[in-house]
Amino acid sequence: MLISQNSFINHMKVSNEIIEERRCSRTKVTLRGRHIFSKNNAVTENNDAYDITIMNLSKYGIGFRLITPMEINVNDELRVKFEVKTEREVMVVEKDIVVKWTKGNSRGAEFVVPMDDYVC
């Protein structure tokens, strides 16, 4: 089993098995969002926004699928934007992320600044 390194996942090897231990559990979601490329956490000029489907969220990271296939690699910096509905309101979330793993059209990323507790 191959697991790519990820700063928000601690891997432990127990008798030839790898166990994932996360700082915060992931919540499965199906949310529409958008991403743009950024550099050093500042949005670059003339970037188009691309649609994504967010598959899971935690305080520290996000899993998403690209709607439009494109080259997005480990350590690429992006900005994502999506809406989260709470009991009281609909919040627009805009966060900088760093891609930690890729598989097909799916990506896993870590938030540069963790999400607020009440969001996830």
N, C-alpha and C positions, 0 to 999 in steps of 0.2 A: 504494500500500500504506500503510495507516494503522497505526502502532505507537504505543501510548500510552506516555508517559514512565514510567520505572520506575527507582528509584534503584539497583537491583542489576543493571541492564543498561546498558551503554554503547553508544550507537548511533553508528556511523560511516557517513558517506555517501561512497560510492566510485562515481564516474561514474553518478549517478542511481540507484544501488542502495543500500539500507539493509542493513547487516550488523550482526547482534547479536553482541556480545562480552560474555560473562558472566565474573564472577569465579570461578565454580565451576559445573561442568557439572550439569545436572539428571539425576536418575535417575528413569526411568519406573517407577511403582509402581501398584498397585491396593490401597489400604488403606482400611478403614472407619475413620471418625473421627467426632468430634462438635465442634460449635462453640457458643460462647455469645457474646453481645455483651458488650463491656467498654467502659469509658470511662477514658481516661488510664491504660490498662494495669491497672486495678483492676476486677475483676468487679463488675458492678452487681447490686444485690439483685433477687431474684425473677426471674432470667433462666432461661428454659427452654433446655435443650441440644437442638441439632438435628443430625441425621445428615448427614454429608458423605462423599463418596468422594474420597480423595486420589489425584491422577493423577500428580504428580511432586513430587520433593523435591530440594533442594540445601541446602548449608550456610546459605545466605542467604534462601531462600524456599520457597514451597509453591504448587502449583497444585491446585485442588480443584473439585469439582462439588457443587452443592447438591442434596440429595435432595428437600427441600421448597422449592419456589420461594418466594423472599422478597426484599425489597428490601435489598440489601447494596451499598453504593456505594464508590467510590474514596475513600480516607482513613478509612473506617470501621475501628474497632479491634475485633478479635475475640480470643478465646482458643480455640485448638484443642487437642484431646487425641486421641492415637492411640497405637498400639503398634507398635514396630519390633523385629523379631526379628534378633538378631545370632547369631554362632556360639556364643556363650556363654550368652545370656539373652534374655528378652523384656523390653524396656524400655518403660515408659509415658512418653510424651513429652507434656508440656503446655507450650505456648508461646503468647506473645502475638504477634499479627501485625497488620500494617496493610495493608489492601487497596490494590493498585496498579492493577489493571485488572479490568474485568468484560466478559463477553460471554455473553449468554443466562444459563444457570445455572452457567457456569464463572467462577471467580475466580482471580486471581493475587495473591499477597501476599508481603510481606517480613517476616521474623522481626525482632522488636524487638531480640532478642539472638540472634546466629547459633547454629546447631546445633553440637553437638560434632562434631569430625571423624570419630569412630568410628561415628557414627550414620548418616551418608549417604555 
